[in-house]
Amino acid sequence: MKLSELGEFGLIARMAAMARAGEGVICGIGDDCAVIESGRPGHALLVTTDLLVEGIHFDRVTTSARLLGRKALAASLSDVAAMGGVARAFTVNLAAPRDLSVDWVDALYAGMAERAQWSGTSLVGGDTSSSPAAIFLSLTLLGACPVDEVVYRRGARPGDAIFLTGRPGESAAGLALLQAEKGGRALPGPRSDGEKAEREHLTGRHLDPEPRMTAGRRLAAAKRATAMIDVSDGVAADLGHILERSDVGARVDAPSIPVSDALRAAGSALGLDPLRLALAGGEDYELLFTADPGLHATDLSRAIDLPVSRIGTITAEPGLRILDHDGRPLDLLRSGFEHFRM
Amino acid sequence: MKLSELGEFGLIARMAAMARAGEGVICGIGDDCAVIESGRPGHALLVTTDLLVEGIHFDRVTTSARLLGRKALAASLSDVAAMGGVARAFTVNLAAPRDLSVDWVDALYAGMAERAQWSGTSLVGGDTSSSPAAIFLSLTLLGACPVDEVVYRRGARPGDAIFLTGRPGESAAGLALLQAEKGGRALPGPRSDGEKAEREHLTGRHLDPEPRMTAGRRLAAAKRATAMIDVSDGVAADLGHILERSDVGARVDAPSIPVSDALRAAGSALGLDPLRLALAGGEDYELLFTADPGLHATDLSRAIDLPVSRIGTITAEPGLRILDHDGRPLDLLRSGFEHFRM
């Protein structure tokens, strides 16, 4: 069997099966971060690692090296945020073609250094190699969190409300705009400066996402979230990860998904359904979490300084049902972004 | 400027310059591991990361996936050993072509799992992606060590003796044998079963090195080593790293370099100078350390259960001088193995 037949999640499942939950490992593979004992009683170490491959995760035509550096670290920071932790230190491995310019690499590291400073983390190590083709970037980020405050994917309970920060789908719309531009595809508009600013907002959301560090930490410290994940694969796919880990199902009310004006306008120009972008688009790096249904989105929003929407309810019945405004199930959305099946 | 003009060490130096020695970082880039505060008073966390690229660091013709998995983790374990630490947990990122077989990947993970069990470490996370060309493997390993027992590259003092475990050059000879075989080059011999076994020993030293975990830990716990490094780039190059970091020089007595019979025989068959292989060959994963000149190699050997040779002396005068049996300086050896200049 080839990797292309197994798919990315199949491969990760095989790797997880071989991983031994050894001494000092509180949670191994299967969440946004691994959680291991730090040696300090009551305090855990968080570990997350990400791989970015040119042509698959990024494109040198549509992103600059500096923004790529910022985003690479942001994606890992977002994993620490989704566990409720504080980021501490990271390592970077880079394989690059021999004819790549040193300026490009300097800009990449400068972008990472910006996000490192922003988040109070330090680059502590790295390895480099030439690459026969394409640029490969591998980051590993360490974080910390009190053991009893770590928020896992597995904690959702039937009856919990499902909350989401920010406006999902904007990153996917930004990517579609960039791809249209790169492909030389003429889009209608923008018809005004406002619409131009909206499109720049969307491409910015794709190229330079801001991980929700403070929000994740506050939710964990206040013990508000029963389960949490960051939206990297898309709202539907990432909610699916919570459901699978928590052994529950969910009902999502499509009309409660916050679709921004910018997303609606771009969807119209691109000929893409904004709701589909909001549910299936990836790389928003917002936080998706479950919590006591007595909590109000407005109170949560005030507590974490971000827009918060209540988008559905956890059910004992397995499966994810997405209902339209008449309560009818929406078509199944393509789920996830699997690299080997691209 | 292109990366190929800068070279690997130049690139790492640029990265190090951008790394901020932030809060909680005891030692950042520039040693075998980064050393950071673990949160537990008096105890440090060690972090090391390695990148392996097909066609540069390994060859699917001469190594099996299982041995590659064993060696990949062994190389990182060796970095923790060289700091005096105990290995704890690791993450693995893998980018692989879509048509790679699942069996190959399973064998890779199985090899890593073997070395993980051997060393008492746990695989706690990983990411996967397809690759447009070649296999990329990135490992990050965490270890632990009491802060006051960590052994750095920077601690060598003039007058210290230089010690080395094992028999260097055997891995390089093993690699040369494998390359000769792959290239269809006929070598003289082996003329006996003994010589055949010797060659298998050498290729085994290259394909399946054993990191010196217990020895490194014992040397650190006994506070015997003033500086330490593992031999990955070669004895001369790695001693050079100690000298640079410690701001000292060294005199190495070439006749004291332990050249094994197996290495001598293979050198003769390959037409390569065994002493040159012993000084410049890489990937032996032995430990090179400096210590009080009053210590005897035989006592150290008994303490750490490995052959130990005393190969020279640290000098206040900078530079590395390698002297032959008449006390004449040997030609400068090619130093290091820089990936962008290959």
Interface residues (C-beta under 8 A of the other chain):
Chain A: M1 K2 L3 S4 E5 L6 E8 L11 I12 R14 M15 M18 A19 R20 A21 G22 E23 G24 V25 G28 I29 C33 A34 I36 S38 G39 R40 H43 L45 V47 T48 T49 D50 L51 L52 V53 E54 G55 I56 H57 R88 A89 T91 V92 N93 L94 A95 A96 P97 R98 D99 L100 S101 V102 D103 V105 D106 Y109 A110 A113 A116 Q117 G120 T121 S122 L123 V124 G125 G126 D127 T128 S129 S130 S131 P132 A133 A134 F136 S138 T140 L142 A144 H339 F340 M342
Chain B: M1 K2 L3 S4 E5 L6 E8 L11 I12 R14 M15 M18 A19 R20 A21 G22 E23 G24 V25 G28 I29 C33 A34 I36 S38 G39 R40 H43 L45 V47 T48 T49 D50 L51 L52 V53 E54 G55 I56 H57 R88 A89 T91 V92 N93 L94 A95 A96 P97 R98 D99 L100 S101 V102 D103 V105 D106 Y109 A110 M112 A113 A116 Q117 G120 T121 S122 L123 V124 G125 G126 D127 T128 S129 S130 S131 P132 A133 A134 F136 S138 T140 L142 A144 H339 F340 M342
